Amino acid sequence: MYSPNSPWYWNTEARSVKLELTGMKSWRVAEKGDITLRLRASLSLPDGARLWLLYDIRQDVSPPQITNRQGDGYIEAHNGRNSRLTVNALRARTLDLYPVVPEFLHVAEFRVAGGPVDDLTIALHNWQGPLRPIDPFRFWLLIDPNGEWEFRPTGYKSYRMFTRPNGERVPFPTLNDHLMAADLAVKGSYPSVPAANVRGTLGVFWGELHGMAFNQRSLDDFYNYAKHVTQLDFAAAMLFSYNTCVGDVWQSVKDAAARHTEPGHFVAFSGFECGTPPEDSHRCAYFPDAGPVPPIFCDSRPPAKDPYLRARFHPDTVVCPTRESFYATVQKYRGFVGGHFHTTTYDRELLAEMWQKQRRSAGEEERLFSLLKQGLRFGLVGGSDTHDSMPGNPDPEPGCPQPAGFTGVWADDLTTESLTEAFHARRVFATSGARIALWFACGDHPMGSILPASVPRRFELRIDAPGEIATVEILRNGHPVRTWSRHTPFRELEHDDPDRSSPDFYLARVTQRDGHRAWSSPVWFTS
């Protein structure tokens, strides 16, 4: 067996090991065919050596499988003498290789048997490639020449970790030293976005604050998609706090937001998502002035609390062990907090996501109305929770079967300061994916206002919809008190509610004939 002192021990500088995609420079979007990777080493891998082929699960590619030779993604490996290696295929999440390798992965495990290997071929047959362009799409190969490592389950969901036989963890620098990559340029164009998803209305800025960027697409790709494909006015590339605290990842997030913010044209917000203790209720934090904000960690999931991961956190990381400390830290750095369907308990959230790509139940509307009845006050927004770094993408993607929603903001200017003021005033509305512009006010007081119960309840609605309207409703405490059903897409409506006897909240809901909806933020009346 080889030891760390043997001549083999990972000498990529001297080119003792090379991984390449043989005979292939590029791939077409949604192409199906054979992928061949070849590993060439100057020294042989002995019996028992282990290898792991890794690639990104979030690109909607076919996973490796070993049961059906005629099926998609059948994978096999053999050495130069055509002796096949044993293979195991699985899906896994691991943070042991983050940020070099994405967290969500397809994995094929190989074990060398039947003689030493110095020329290894890995073949993926009928592989369904990415459905969207990406350059590079990367395959990683992790090699344990001594055959000592296990890729063991952690006992929490599909997370795994690399350990030695005695249970000792394999440190990140060692794993990184034994990792190599082969790149594939996936060529093609993004599908055109329906006109209803890109139209504009004077005074309204469109965007979303919940696009996830935890795959291999670059942050620049995220923002370029937002600006040039879905034509958003603002966006936030989000990672979990346990991602942003590793090394310089948070600085990269802030740098990308600063690089893509151009007042009057586009605004990028820096933020992160976390699972706050004790119940892992997800919350998103945003920082309009992110420059002085250090990495902030708050997460109750076992993989996030892994000491081997924590050891790689930036030394300036602020650790928030409780939800209360999380709120206090966000407030200290002048940030604000939003919630969504993974936010099981609401407290001091400024915004609540009415619609997103993962939303699995129409009960989210009922749940948010119930929270509003309990006295909570938040603005209603829409988003994507995209898993493929494509904010506003109207098409389904892995784990996200619905179109992305949008947040509409009534603001004076397209600047960080103006949008932030509108968020704090809750002058925002949510849509399910069509840009239905919605204005809702009581007299001179726009959505988001808090008024005395004695104020006359005379409401004004203005609607600019891209499609025919089925219904327009005014809801009091979540229940319709007035409904219109004319089908013209441009409406100006008024409603006078004589009932001023109790504290209430009112909002407007618009439904198009195609099923798309928009929800205004409420107007509250207090005793």
N, C-alpha and C positions, 0 to 999 in steps of 0.2 A: 504493500500500500504506500501511496505517496504521503509525504508529510509537508507541513508548511515550509520546510527548509529544502525540499527537493527542487531540482531544476524546473519542474513543471510549474511550480506555484505561480500562476497567473502573470505571465510576462507579456502582456499585450503590447507594451512598448517595443519589445523585440519581435513582435508579430509571430509569436509562437502559436497563436490561435486566431482563426479567421472564420467569421460567419457571413454567409452571403446568400442572397436570393439568386439562384442560378438561372441564367438566361432570361431575366425579367427585370425590366426597369420601371414599368408602370402598370397600372390596373385601371379599368374603367369602372365608373360608378355602377353598382348592382351587378357587376360581371360575376359569372360563376365559372370556375375552372380549377386547375390544379396549381398548387403552390409548392415549390420545392426549395428547401433551405439546406445548405451544405456547410458542415463544420469541418474545417481542416486544421489539424494540430500537428506541431512538430514532434510532440511526444504522445504516446498512446494513452488513452483512458483505459484503466484496468477493469477486470470484472468487478462488479459492484458499484462502479461510479454511477452517479445520478445526475440527471439533467431535467430542467423544467422549461418548457416552452410557454411563454406568456403573451397574451395579447388582449386588447381592450374590449371589454364586454359591451361598452356603451355605444359602439358604432353599428350595432344591429347586424353583426356578422354571424355566420353559422359557427356554432361551437364545435370543438373537436369531439369525435365519437369513435368508438372502437368495435361496435357491435354489427354494423351494417356496411359492408364494403361498397355497396352500390349507393348508399345514402350520402347526403351532404355532409361534408366535414370529416369524412373517414380519414384517420391519421395513422401513419405507421412510420417506423424508423429502421434503418439497416446500415451496417457498416460496409466497408469496401469489399468485403467478401460475401456480401448479400445475406449476412446473418442478421435476423431481425431482433430488435430490442423489445423488451416487454414495455407495454404502454398502459397508462391509466389516464383517463380524461375526466375533468371535473370543472366546476365553476367555484370560484373562491373570491373572498375579499381578504386582502392583507395590507397592513401598513408597514410591514418590515422593509419594504423596498421603496416606500413613498419618500420623496416626490419623483424619483427617477422613473418609477413604474406606477401607472394608475392603481387606484385602490380596488376597482371592480374588474375582475379578470376571467378570461378563459384560460385554463391551464391543462397542459399535457405533461405527465411525468414519465420519464424514461429511466430504465435501469440497464446498464451494460452487462451482458452475459454472453458466454460462448467465446471469449477471447478478447484481447485488447482492441480498442477502436482508435484510429487516428484519422479516419475519413468517414464521417457520419452524414447520412442523408435523411432528412425529415420531410415527408410528403403529406400534404393535406389535399385530399381528392374532393372534387366537386365543392370547393369552398365558395360560399356565398360571401362576396366582399362587401365593404361598406356601401350603404345606400346614399351617402353624401360624400362630396369630394373632401379629401384630407391629405395633406402633404407635409410631413410623412405620416403614413400609417406604419406603426412599428411593431415588429416581433422582437421579444427579448428572450434570450436563452441564458439561464442560470446554470452553472456547472459546479457540481461538488465532486472533484476528482477522487477524493478519498471515500466517497460513498457513506459519509458519516451523518448527513443531515436528514431530518424528517420534516415534511411539510404537514404539520399536525393541526387538527382542529382545536380551536380554543374553547369550544363548548358554547360560544355565543354566535348564533346565526351561522353564516358561512365563513366567518373569519378564521384564518389559519396563521400559523407562525412557524418559523424555521428554528429547529432545535437540534442539539446533539443527543446521542443516546442517553446521556445522564440527565437530560432535561434542560441543560444549559442552553440559553438562547444564543443564536448565531448573530453577532453584532452587525449593524448596518454596514460599516466600512468593509467588513469581510465579504458580505453579500455583494456589495457594489463592486468590489474588486474582481468578483467572479461572474460578472454580468456583461453580456455583450448584446448588440442589437443589429437588426437588419431592417432597412427602411424600404417602404413601398409607396410610391407616389400614386394616389388614387385620383384620377383625373375625371372631370365632368363638370356640370353646372348644377347649381341649386335649382330646385323646382321653382317656377314662378309663384309668387304670392298673390292670392286673390285681391282684387281691387278693394274689396271691403276691409282688408287688413291694412291698407296703406293710405287710405284717403285721409284728408285733414279737415279740420274745422278751425276757423279763426279764434284764437284765444285759448285753444286746448293743446296741450302737449301730451304726447303719447309715449308710454314706456312700460317697463316692468322692473321690479326690484327683486325678483326671485328666480333668476336663471343660474343654474348650477354649472360649475366649471371644473368638476373633479374628474376629468378624463384627460386624454393626451392632446386634445386641441389646445392651442396656445391661447392666452388671454387676448392677444391681438386678434386672433380669429374670432373669438367671442364678440368683441366690440365691432369688428368689421362686418360681421353678419348682422348685428343689430342696426348698424348705420346704413348699410348698403343693400341688404336683402329685405329685411322686414321694415326698414326705414323708421326706426324708433327715434324718439328725441332724447330719451335717457334710458339707462339700464345699470344694473349692478351685477358684476360677475362674482358669484358667491361660492365659497367653500365652507366646509365645517371648521369650527375653531381648532379641532385637533389637526387639521391640515395647515391652517394659516400660521400655527405656532411653530411648525417644523422649520428649522434653519431660517432662511431669508424669504420664505414663501409670502409672508404678510407684506414685506417690502415690495415684492414683485406685484402683488395685488394693488397696492397703493400706487406704484409707479405706472402700471397699466391704466388705472383710472385717470391719473394726471395726464398721461400721454394722449388719451383719447378725448379728454374734455376740451371742447372749443366753444366758449360762450357764444350763444346765438345759433349754434349748429348742433351741438350734442353735449350731454352731461353724463359723466360716469360717476357712480357713487361707490365708495369702498365700503365693504361690509363682510359679514360672515354669519353663518348659521350655527346654532349650538343646541344641544339637548340638555336643558337645565335640570339640575337635581330638584327633588328626589325622583321624579317620575319620568325623566327624559322627555319633557315637554319641549318641543322644538320652538326656537325663537330666532328671528333674524335681527341683527343689529347693524345700523348704518351710521356713517360718520361723514358729514358734509365737509369738515376740515380734518382730513385723516392724517395730515403730515405728522403731528406730534403723537398720534395714537400708537401705543406699543401693541405687540401681539397680545390678544386676550383669550384666555382659555376658560371654557366652562362647558363641561360635558360629563354626563353620568354613565355613559356606556362603557362597559369593561374594556374594549379595545382602546378607547381614548385614554383610559387611566393606566394603560400598560407602562410600567416604569422604563422599559426599553424604548418606547416611543417618547416618553416624557424626557428622557435623557438627551434627545435630539432637539428639544424645544430651544428657541432662541433665548439667550440669557436674560433678556428684558421682558420675557413673558409675564403677564399679570394673571395669576391663577385665581379664579372665582369659584370657591367651593360650594356656594349656595346661590339660589336664585336672587336673593336680596343683594348679595355682593355683585352679581352680574348687573342688575339694574343700576346700582350705585356707580359701578365703573363706567358703564355706558353714559350715564348722566355726567360724570366727571369730565368725559371727553366730548361732551355736547352732541352725543349721538341720539338716535331714537330707535324704537323697537317695533317690529311688526310680527304678526302671527299668521298661521295658516292651518290647514286641517290636521297637521301633526302637533299643533299647539293645543294640548289637551286641557290646559287651564289658562285662562286669560287673567291678567292683572293690570299691568301698566303699559300695554301695547297701544301705540298711537294709531296703527293701521291693522286691519284684518283682511285676509285674502278670501274673498267670496268665491273666486274661481281660479283653478289652475289645472294643468294637464293631468295631474295624478288624482284629482278629486274624484272619489269613488262613489259618492252618494249625494243625492239631492238634499239629504238631511243637513248638509253644511249650512244652507240658508236658514233652516229652522234653528240650528244650534246658535248661529250668530245672533239671530233675532232674540233668542232666549237670553243670551248674555247681555244684549242691550236692554232687555226688560229688567235685568238685575241691577242696572245702573251703570254699567261700563260704557265708556264713550270712546269709540274709535272710528276712523274713516274706513270706508270700504274700497278695496283695490282688487285688481286682477293680475295674474301672472302666469308663469309657465311651470316653475320647478323643473325646467328642462334638464334632461340627463345627458344631452349631447352638445352642450355649449352653443345652442342655437336659440337665443332668446326671441320669443315671438313666433317660433316655428309653428305653422298651423297643422303640420302633419303629425300623425302618431309616431312614437319612437319607443324604445324598450322601457317598459314600466310606465309609460305615459300615453294612454290611449286617446286622449282628447285634444282638441285644439288649444293652443295657448290663449290665455286671457290677456287683457290689457288694462293698464291703469291710465285713466284720463285725468289730467291736472289742469285746473283753471289757474293760470299764473300770468303775471305781467310780462316776464321775459324768460327766455330759455337760458337761465343761469343756475348755478348751484344754490345761490342765495334765494332766488325767487321760488324755485321749486321747493326748497326746504321750508320757506315760509308757508307755502300752500299746504304741504304735508302737515305742518303743525296746526294749521287752521282747519284741517280735514276737508279742504276744498278739492276733493278727489272723488272719482267714481270708478266703478268696476264694470268690465264687459267680459263676455264669454268668448271673445275672439274677433267679433266684428267691431269696427270703430264707430260705435253708436255714441255720438256726442250728446251729453245730457247735462242740462242746467236745472237746478232745483233750488228754490229760495223761498223764504217767507218775507215778503216785503223787500227791504233792502238787505236782508240778512241771508247770505248764501248757505248752501249745505255745509254742515260742520258747526253751525252756530249753536250757541246755548242761550235760550231766551227765557224771560219770566213767563210763567203760565198765563198771565193776564194779557200778554201781547196778542192782538188779533191774528188769527191763524188763516191768513190769506196767502195762498201759495201760487207760485209762478213756475211753469215748466217750459223749457225750450228743448226741442229734440231735433237733431240732425242725424238721420239714420241712413245707412247705405242701402237698405232694403225696405220692403213694405212692412209696415207696423201692424202687428196683430192686436196688441193691447198696450195701453198705457195705464198704469195704476198708481194711485197714492195710497201708501200703507201707513196706518197708525198702529204702533206697537206690533208690527208684523202682519197686520190684517188689512185687506183692502177696504177703503172707505169711499173711493171713487174710481171708476173704470171708464176709459174711453176705448173704442174699438174701430175707429176709422183707419184706413190703410195708407194714408199719405205719409211719406217718409219725413216730411218737415212739419213740425207742429209747434204751436205756441198755445199753451193751455193755462187755465187758472182754476183754482178751487178755493172756496171759502168754507172752512169748517167751523160751525158755531159752537162746538163743544170745547169749552175752555176750563173744564172743571177739575182736571187732574194733570199731574206731570205725564208727559208722553214724549215719544219720539215719532217723527214722520220721515218717510223717504219715498222716492219715486222708483218704480220698476217698469222697464220697457221690454216688451217681447216682440221680436220680428216674426214674420210668417215662417222664416226658415229655422226658427227655434233659438237664434242668438238672443242674448239678453244683456241688459245694462241695469245697474243698480246705483243710485246716488248714495252719497253718505247722508246720514240723518241730519235733521234739525231737531234739537232737544228743547223741551219746555219744562222748566223746573218750578217747584213750589217756592 
